[in-house]
C-alpha cells in the first residue's frame, strides 16, 4: 500500500460532502484506489434523536448498506454488548484482532472470519465530542492480514476523514433536535438564521388547540409514572394525526398542545381548514379507540377538549433577550384559547369556530353564539356530528 499522500487533497477538494453516506462510499473507493487492502469497512455514528440512536454504514467491494439503530434498545442489545464498538467506546482506544481463530464473545468477528476475512481493526474517530459513538473499522481478506505500516495508514486516513464526518453529524444533530423540540418547519427557519427577537412574519393558519380534561385530578390520584405514560400516549396520538394531515405542532404546554396548519402556495385557507378538521376527526376516533383499550385494562378513560379556529397570526421569535420562543400570536390564537375554555364549560370534545366552518363541506351542529372573555363580539361555534 502506497502512502495516502493524495487523501488530504481529495477530502478537501474532490470528495462529495452532501451526506455521510455519499462521503463514506467515496472514501472507501478512494482508499481502494490508493491501494488499501480493505474488503469491508464499517462506520458507526451516534446521533441525538429520541427514537434513533445512530447509523451504521457498511461497505464491501460488492455492495454498500446503511441502517438506523433504535435508541430504546441499542445500548442493551446483544449486538452492541458483544461487539468491538462497545470495547472501543469504553476504552477510547483502537481494537485489533487477527481472525485466525474463533471469537465466541464477539459474534461479528466470527461471522467475518467465516466469510473469509483474516484481520480486523476498529479506530475511534477523534471527534471533539467524545460522549457519543464514532468509530470506523476495516477488515481484510489478505492472507497475511494488516501489517504495521498498513495499520498506521488506516488510522491516519480515519483521522483525516473524522472532521468531515463530525461536521455532518453535528448538522444532523442540530436538525434532529430542532425537528423534535420546535418542529421541522420552524426548525428550518431557525437554521436559516431567523433568530432575532421580534422577527416575525404574518401568516394565515388554521389553529388546532387541545388539552386533556381532568388532568389535575389524574395527577393528584395516580402515580407519576402512570400520569406520564397516559400523557405520552395521548401526545403520541396528537403527533401522529397532526403529521398525517400536514400540520405542525408548535408547543406542548403541560397537558395542552398548540398546532398550526399554515396556508401556502400549495395550500389555501380552505385546504388548511379541511386538513385541520380531518385531523380533529381522526384524533377523536383514535382517542375513542384508546379509551376502549384503557377500560378493558381497568384504566380510566381520558377525555379531551379540542378547538379549531383560523386567521392571520404573527409567526416568529418572542421572549426574553436570552431565552426565546418561536411561536404564533394573534387574535385567532387568543380566540382558540378562549374556545378551549368554552369547550370544557359546554362539555364538548370538539368545538369549531364559524370562520373554520364556512370553509368546510361537512355540515356541523350549530351551538349558537357565546360570549368569550376578552373577545369583543359573541362567537358562533359548532361541533361535528357524531
N, C-alpha and C positions, 0 to 999 in steps of 0.2 A: 504493500500500500504506500503510495507516494504521500508526502506531506500535504496537508489540506491547505496549501498556500492560497488557493483561489476562493476558499469558503467565505472569508470575511467580505470580500468584494461582492461575491454572489449574493450573500444575505442582504447587503446594503443596497445593491443596485438592481439585481435581477429577480430575486425571489418574489413570489406572489404573497402579498400580505393582507389580502381581503378577508381571510378566515384562517383559523387554526388548521382546519382540515386541508386546505389548499397548501399552506406553508409546510405542514408536516409531510404531505405526499411529495412535494417538490424537493424538500430537504433529503428525504430518503433516496430519491432518484439521483440527486446531485452527489450524495455520498457514494453510491454505486459507480457513478461516472468517474469519480476521483479514485476509484479502486478499493473502497472499503469492502472487506469480506463479510458482508452482513446479508442475512437471508430472512430475518424477521426483526422488526422494530416496533416497540410499543410505547405509547405516550399516555401517561396518566395525569390528568389535571383536575383539581378540585375547585369548584366554584362556591358561590354563596347564594343559594336558592332554597326556598323552603321545601321543595319537593325533589329537586335534582341535586345529588351530591357532587357529581362531576361527570367527566367524559373520559372514555378510553378509546384511543385510536390505535389500530394495529395494521401495520404494513408488512406485506410479504412481496416477493418478486412476482407473485401471481395475482394478488388482489389487495385491496385495502378496505377496512371496515371501521366503523365507529359505533359506540353505544353510550347511552346515558346510564348512570348508576343512581339508584333510588336512595335518597337521603335517610329515610327511615330505617333501611335495612343494611346499607353499605358498611357501616363501622362494625357490625356484628356478624356479617355474612362469613361463611366458611371460606369463600374465595378470597376474602381480604385477610382474615385472621391467619390463614396458612399461605401467605404469599410473600414474595420478595418485597412488594410495595410496603407492607407493614414493617418489615425489617428496616428498610431504608427510612421510612417515616420516623421510626423510633430512634434510630442511631444517627441519622443525618449523614451517613457515610455510604460510599459505593458498596454494592454487593456483587460478588462474582462467584460463579460456581461452574466447574467443568462438569459436563453432562456425561460422565463415563460410568456412572453407577446410579442406582435408584435413589430418589429423594422422597421418602414416604411422607415427610412432613410438609413438603412443598409440591402439591399435585401438579401445578403448572409446569414445573421443571421436568417431572416425569413425562408429562404429555409432550413436551418439546423433545425430550430425549428419544421417545418412541417415534416421533415424527422425523428423526434424522438429525436433530441439532446436536452439536458437540460441545458448545460453550455458551455461557450466558453471563451478561453483566448488566447491572442497573445503576444509574447515576442519579443522585438528587439534583434537580435543577436549582441553581443558586438564585432563586427569586429573592427579592428584598423582603417579602412577607413569607416567612418560613412556617407559618401556622397551618397551612393547608398543603395537601399532597401536590407535588410537582416532580414527576420522575420520568425518565426515559430509559428504556432497556434495549439492548442489542443481543441478538443470538446469531450464531453462525453454524453452518454445516461443514465447514472446512475440517478435514481430518485432524489437524493439529490445534484447532481452536484459535483463540486470540493470543498473539504474543504480546510482550510488554509494550512494544512500540505501537502496535495497533490499539491497545487499550488506552494509551496516552492520547492518541489521535482521536479516538471516540469520545473521550472525556473532554478534550479540547473543543471538538465540534459541538458537543452538548452545551458547553458554556457559551459558545458563540451564538447558538440558537436561543438560549434562555431568555435574554431581554426582549426579543421579538415575540416570543410566546407570552411572556408576562404582560406585555403591553396589550395583547389581545384578551388575555384572561381578565385583566383589570377592567377593560372596557365592558366585557361581558358581565362581570360582577356589577358594575355600575348600572348597566341597563336592566339586569335582573332585579336589583334592589329597587330601582325606580318603578319598574313594572309592578313589583309586589306591593310597594307601600304607597304609591300615588297613582298607579295605573299606566298603561302603555302610552296613551295619547298625551297625558300630562307629562309623563317621563320624557318623551321625545322633546317636548317644548323646553323642559329644564335643560336637557343635554344640548339643545340648540342655543342656549345662552339666555333664555328669558328668565333671569333671576333677580332683576331689580325690583325692589319693593314698590308696590303701586303700579307695576307694569301689567295692565290688564287689557283685554280686548272684549268688545261687545259681541256676544254670540247669541243665537237663538237655540233653545234646547227644551226638550221635554224633561221635566224634573220628576224623579222617582224617589220617594221618601218613605221609609218603612221602619217600624220598630216592633219589638215584642210587647205584648200585653202581659201584665202581671210579673214582669221580670224582677221587680223588687221583692215581691212575696216569694218567688222562686229562690232568689239569692238568700233570703232570710231562713228558709226552711230546708234547703238542700245542701249537701256538701259542696264545697267549692269545685272539686273535680267534676262533679255531676253538672254543675252550673256551666262550667267552661265547655264540657262536652256538648251540652244542649246548645249553647251559643254558637259553637263552631259548626255543629251540624246545620243549624239554621242559616248561618252565614255561607256555608258551602252551597246551599240551595240558591241563596241570593246571587252569589258569584256566578254560578253556572247558568242561571237563566238570564242574567244581565249580559254576560258574554255571548250567549247563544243568540240573543236578539239585537246585538250590535250596540249595546250601551257600555258605559264605563263607570265603575264605582269610584267616587271621589274620596270618600272617607267613611270610616266606621266611628261611631260616637257612642261608646257604651254598648247598649243593645240596639242602636239605631244605625241605619245605613243611608247615605245620600249618593244617588247615582244620576247621571245625565244621559240623554240621547240627543246629541247635538245635531243641528241641521248642517248640511254641507252641500257641495256641488252635486253630490250623488244622492243626497237625502234631504228632501224638502220638509217643511213643517208637518205636513200630513203624514209622511212616511215615518218621521221621528215619533209622532204621537201614536201611530198604529203599532210601531215596534214596542214602545213603552207599554201600551195596553196589552199586547200579546205576551210580553214578559210578565205582566201582572197576573194574567190568567194562568200562565204556565206555573208561576210561583205559587198561586193559590192551590192549583192541582197537586203540585209536588208537596206542599206542606200538609195538605189533607192526607196524602198517602203516608207521609212520615208520621202523622198523628195516629193513623190506624196501626202502624207498626209499633209506635210507642205504647199505645194502650194494650196491645197484645202482649207486651213485655212488662205490664204493670207499671209503666211510667206515665206521668201526667202529660196531657196534650199541651201543645204550645199554640197560643193564639197570637195573631199579629194585626197590626193596622198598617195600611199601605195607601198612599195618596199619589195622584198624578196631577201635575199642572204643566203649563207651557208658557214660555215668554222669553223676553230678552234678558240676559244676565251678563254681569261682568265676570270674566273668567281670567284669573291670573293670581299674582302674588299679593297677599295681605299679611300683616302681622308685625312683630317687633323687628328691630333692626337686625338682630342676630338669630331670630327664630321665626321663620315664615311658613305660611301655608298656601298651597296652590289650590284654590277653591273657586266657587261661584257665589256671587252675592247679587241681590236684586229683588224686586217685588215678587217675582214668581217663586223664588226660594222662600221668601217670608210667608207668602200665602200657603205654600206647601207645608211649612212648619205649623201654621195655624190649622190647616185642614187635617193634619195628623191628630191634633188635639180634638178636633171635631169628630173625627172617625172614632176615637175612643169614647167620646161622650155619647155618640149615637150607637155605639157598639156595632160598628160596621167594619168588616175586614178590609174593604177596598172602597175608597172614595175617588171620584174623578171630577175634575173641575169642568165648568161649562166650556172653557177655552179648548180643552182637550176633546171633549165630547163632540164639538162641532166638526172635528177632523176625522171622526170615526164613522165607519159604515154600520157597525153593530149597534143596535138600539140598546139603550141603558134605562135603568129605572130612575125617574126624576124624584129627588128627595127635597126639592124646593130650595128656597133661599134661606141662608143662615148668616147671622152676624159672626164675624171673626174679630178677635181682639187686634186692635191697631190697624185693621183694614177698613177703609172709609165706607165702602159700599157693601151691602149684603152680597154673599156669593152663592150662586146656584150650583148645587152639587148633584152628582149622580152615582149610582153603583151598578156594577154588572148584574145581569140576570143570572140566576142560578143555573 
